[in-house]
């Protein structure tokens, strides 16, 4: 039987990842988007740094080290040095523990990596990945899709390899569907570990494993329910106290209704997020939309970002996700305002004219090689359509502060050696200790082949 892989990939992305990558759409119509007429601002290029990966999704640095670590979705972490040399043996190999991945498209796998700030002396680091499901299911007659796990590992004496037998499980939860897993681990400036978790998968935050919430107009869902599970939330834990962790007393739902680990909620699929390493120290979150709107949020403690009451700044309709409701609540059941995103993008399915499969959250540039980028938020899109490797890069001007309302202005980045897109699927970003930025890309929509590469963003030569 002949198999049409592009069609299969498109169907899988429509079912699973419509949400999970926030692609940026139709720039002439999007809030805050402006044409860039400054030639110096776009005198930038992408320079090949390392290659021969399968599905690289993240580039992570450690404190006081010249090494970078590439997270490959298939379950491997690779070490590359400051010149881009890739060590022949993985730093960590979890492929035997991972759930089997669909090579055409999958949102599961090894999704996140974070190093303890004292990694150089204590050798501790943390990963987030999906295992085969445990027994049971979200409802009678249904089974769980997978088990999500956050674990701690320790490095071996040679520092280029982790000890595979040192795993210490920190957190686990059951996922009802295979998509919307979030996946970022990041240490905040308060030294706590932050974890982004998707709403459980499927579509619209409804169905088996999506618990009822206060908003009865839309059936479901997990993201607005503070007591059922961690799904659709950002968690915050202290991994330097307790066993295996403790909950910071400053978390917003300690001694209040809601799970103590929850720090912010109302997300659909917060696939990539990052802390600004500069003065703002803000947590910026890319959240994948359903069928109309992609969004980027500035996350705050205890805040509600609206899903599935809203998609972006728009009233969401779970019964017909391509047609907005005429109205919806501006506050939740606690009387707290549903916060709108700072960037809103049209999904490729948006009838108003979209071209983004999913948005990929990036970083605030704090390097010195591209001087006019300093303080700008750099982000991108997985692709413009599900089956074409044509991701794009964008640059926004952040406006921080609780008094700020509205959208950040942003513009498309034109690279010197590229026409109007990257020529790859953009899977993730990275930032080194100097604040310089890296792209994790591949030519395949799913975790297969060896087309994965890491590029560094540099001043054009």
Helices and strands as residue ranges (DSSP letters): H 5-12, I 13-17, G 27-29, E 44-53, E 56-61, E 68-72, E 76-80, E 92-93, E 110-115, H 119-122, E 124-132, E 146-155, E 162-175, E 185-187, E 193-196, G 222-224, E 233-237, E 262-265, E 272-275, E 283-287, E 293-299, E 310-311, E 314-315, E 343-346, E 359-364, G 371-373, E 376-381, E 393-397, E 410-412, E 425-431, E 437-442, E 452-459
